[in-house]
Amino acid sequence: PAALAAAEPPGQAAAAASATGGDPRAGAGGSPSPGGADAARPARRRYMCSLSLFHYSEYLVTAINNPRSLSLDSFLLNHSFEYNLAALSSWVEFTLEKFVCPEMKQITWLSTVGLLMVIFGDCLRKAAMLTAGSNFNHIVQNEKSDTHTLVTSGVYGWFRHPSYVGWFYWSIGTQVLLCNPICVVGYTLASWRFFRERIEEEEITLIHFFGEEYLEYKKKVPSGLPFIRGVKVEL
């Protein structure tokens, strides 16, 4: 501080300190200037809280719904190589852009939109898991159990695959929250492709399990994901 004061005319240094309230991060208007301290910290904290809550609640809801299938895998931390690669990519983009273009990480309204997407997506997914109860499983089942029933009430009356809809918007929301433009596009395309293939695979099984009952349900209720209609059935 002494060296900095000596580098400026005494009057100018005093005026600057008075205008900013003594906050070295602040500009003439008294607000932290772009690139000050760590302006990206709020977005990063929100992201880490959202990520932690998502994975913890996956385990918690599984413990409530289907304790027999509960394991460390229920956290979904080791979901897939692609999932971990996507997470790593988002961290790299966020870090690089924070230094190269710090003002990009200070778009508060955009980060807030992302947070709302995250909350909506996670709540929808957990509502779907709780509504399905023991019928919900993280792994597509190839054999129908005696207790397996077709759930069409609650959020399943809105979408055929509400848990996937929730995850889709949650994943994109995390990148909007971080103001990661590259990963917003990448996550959207990758998630859409993944869920299109997953839904087609799952619906083949559901048709095998429930036959005409599921086909009628499929006619009435949309998948919930944009431009994804599910498996095509030729009668």
C-alpha positions in Angstrom: 0.0 0.0 0.0 2.8 2.5 0.8 4.4 1.8 -2.6 1.1 2.3 -4.4 0.5 5.6 -2.5 3.9 6.9 -3.5 3.3 6.1 -7.1 0.4 8.5 -7.3 0.1 12.2 -6.5 -1.0 12.5 -2.8 -4.2 14.4 -3.7 -5.2 11.8 -6.3 -4.6 8.9 -4.0 -6.6 10.5 -1.2 -9.5 11.3 -3.6 -9.6 7.8 -4.9 -9.6 6.3 -1.4 -12.4 8.6 -0.4 -14.5 7.9 -3.4 -14.3 4.1 -3.0 -14.6 4.0 0.7 -11.2 2.5 1.0 -12.1 -0.6 -1.0 -9.1 -1.2 -3.4 -11.4 -3.4 -5.6 -13.9 -0.6 -6.3 -13.9 1.9 -9.1 -15.0 5.5 -9.0 -18.6 4.5 -8.6 -17.9 2.5 -5.5 -18.7 -0.9 -7.1 -16.2 -3.7 -7.6 -14.6 -3.3 -11.0 -14.6 -6.1 -13.6 -12.0 -8.6 -12.8 -11.8 -7.4 -9.2 -11.1 -10.0 -6.4 -13.1 -12.9 -7.8 -16.3 -11.6 -9.4 -17.1 -15.2 -10.6 -17.2 -16.5 -7.1 -21.0 -16.3 -6.6 -21.7 -18.3 -9.8 -19.1 -20.9 -8.8 -20.6 -21.3 -5.3 -24.1 -21.7 -6.8 -22.8 -24.3 -9.2 -21.0 -26.3 -6.6 -24.0 -26.2 -4.3 -26.3 -27.3 -7.1 -24.0 -30.1 -8.2 -23.6 -31.4 -4.6 -27.4 -31.2 -3.9 -28.2 -33.0 -7.1 -26.0 -36.0 -6.4 -26.8 -36.2 -2.7 -30.5 -36.1 -3.4 -30.2 -38.8 -6.0 -28.8 -41.1 -3.2 -31.4 -39.9 -0.6 -34.4 -40.4 -2.8 -33.2 -43.8 -3.9 -32.8 -44.7 -0.2 -36.4 -43.7 0.4 -37.9 -45.3 -2.7 -35.9 -48.4 -3.3 -33.5 -49.2 -0.4 -32.7 -52.7 -1.8 -31.0 -51.2 -4.8 -29.1 -48.6 -2.8 -25.3 -48.4 -3.3 -22.6 -45.9 -3.8 -23.5 -45.9 -7.5 -26.8 -44.3 -6.4 -24.9 -41.0 -6.1 -24.4 -41.1 -9.9 -20.9 -39.8 -9.5 -19.6 -42.5 -11.8 -22.5 -42.2 -14.2 -20.3 -42.5 -17.3 -17.0 -41.4 -18.8 -18.9 -38.9 -21.0 -20.6 -37.4 -18.0 -17.3 -36.9 -16.1 -15.7 -35.5 -19.3 -18.5 -33.0 -19.7 -18.1 -31.8 -16.1 -14.4 -31.4 -16.6 -14.9 -29.5 -19.8 -17.2 -27.1 -18.0 -14.7 -26.4 -15.3 -11.9 -25.8 -17.8 -14.1 -23.4 -19.8 -15.2 -21.5 -16.7 -11.6 -21.1 -15.5 -10.2 -20.0 -18.8 -12.9 -17.5 -19.5 -12.7 -16.1 -16.0 -9.1 -15.0 -16.8 -9.4 -14.2 -20.5 -12.8 -12.5 -20.4 -13.8 -11.9 -16.7 -16.8 -9.7 -17.6 -18.5 -12.7 -19.2 -18.8 -14.3 -15.7 -20.5 -11.2 -14.3 -23.8 -11.4 -16.2 -25.9 -11.7 -13.1 -29.3 -12.0 -14.8 -28.1 -14.8 -17.0 -26.6 -16.7 -14.1 -29.9 -16.3 -12.2 -31.8 -17.7 -15.2 -29.4 -20.7 -15.0 -30.0 -21.1 -11.3 -33.8 -21.2 -11.9 -33.3 -23.8 -14.6 -31.3 -25.9 -12.2 -33.9 -25.6 -9.4 -36.7 -26.4 -11.8 -34.9 -29.4 -13.4 -33.8 -30.9 -10.1 -37.2 -30.5 -8.5 -38.9 -32.1 -11.5 -36.6 -35.0 -11.5 -36.9 -35.7 -7.8 -40.7 -35.3 -8.0 -40.6 -38.0 -10.8 -38.5 -40.3 -8.7 -40.8 -40.0 -5.7 -43.9 -40.4 -7.7 -42.6 -43.5 -9.4 -41.6 -44.9 -6.0 -40.1 -48.4 -6.2 -40.8 -48.5 -10.0 -37.9 -46.0 -10.5 -34.5 -47.4 -11.2 -31.3 -45.7 -12.4 -30.7 -48.6 -14.7 -33.2 -49.6 -17.5 -34.7 -52.9 -16.4 -34.9 -55.8 -18.8 -37.2 -58.0 -16.7 -40.5 -56.9 -15.2 -40.9 -57.5 -11.5 -44.1 -58.5 -9.8 -44.5 -55.1 -8.3 -43.7 -53.1 -11.4 -46.6 -50.9 -12.5 -47.0 -48.2 -15.1 -47.1 -44.8 -13.4 -49.2 -42.2 -15.3 -50.2 -39.9 -12.4 -48.6 -36.8 -11.0 -45.8 -35.4 -13.1 -46.1 -38.5 -15.3 -49.4 -37.0 -16.5 -47.4 -34.0 -17.8 -44.5 -35.9 -19.5 -43.8 -39.6 -20.2 -40.2 -39.1 -19.0 -40.2 -36.3 -16.4 -37.0 -37.5 -14.7 -35.2 -37.1 -18.1 -36.8 -33.8 -18.7 -35.6 -32.6 -15.3 -32.1 -33.8 -15.9 -32.0 -32.3 -19.4 -32.8 -28.8 -18.1 -30.8 -29.2 -15.0 -27.6 -30.0 -17.0 -28.1 -27.1 -19.4 -28.9 -24.8 -16.5 -25.6 -25.5 -14.8 -23.8 -24.1 -17.8 -26.1 -21.1 -18.1 -25.4 -20.5 -14.4 -21.7 -20.5 -15.0 -22.1 -18.3 -18.2 -20.3 -21.0 -20.2 -21.4 -20.3 -23.8 -19.5 -23.2 -25.4 -20.7 -25.8 -22.9 -24.3 -24.5 -23.1 -24.3 -25.6 -26.7 -22.3 -28.7 -26.1 -24.4 -29.8 -23.1 -27.6 -29.2 -25.1 -26.6 -31.3 -28.0 -25.0 -34.1 -26.0 -27.9 -34.3 -23.5 -30.5 -34.3 -26.3 -28.7 -37.1 -28.2 -28.3 -39.2 -25.0 -31.9 -38.9 -23.9 -33.2 -39.6 -27.4 -31.4 -42.9 -27.5 -32.2 -43.6 -23.9 -35.9 -43.0 -24.3 -36.1 -45.2 -27.4 -34.3 -48.0 -25.6 -36.5 -47.6 -22.5 -39.8 -47.4 -24.4 -39.1 -50.7 -26.2 -38.9 -52.3 -22.8 -42.0 -50.5 -21.5 -44.0 -51.7 -24.5 -42.8 -55.2 -23.9 -43.9 -54.9 -20.2 -47.2 -53.1 -20.6 -48.2 -53.6 -24.2 -51.4 -51.7 -25.3 -51.6 -49.9 -21.9 -48.3 -48.1 -22.6 -49.1 -47.4 -26.3 -52.3 -45.6 -25.2 -50.4 -43.6 -22.6 -47.8 -42.8 -25.3 -50.4 -41.4 -27.6 -51.8 -39.0 -24.9 -48.7 -37.8 -23.1 -45.6 -36.2 -24.8 -42.1 -37.2 -23.9 -41.4 -33.8 -22.5 -38.2 -33.3 -24.4 -38.0 -31.1 -27.6 -38.2 -33.0 -30.9 -38.1 -36.4 -29.1 -41.2 -38.5 -29.8 -39.8 -41.9 -28.6 -39.8 -45.2 -30.3 -41.9 -45.5 -33.4 -44.4 -48.3 -33.4 -45.9 -49.6 -36.6 -49.2 -51.3 -36.1 
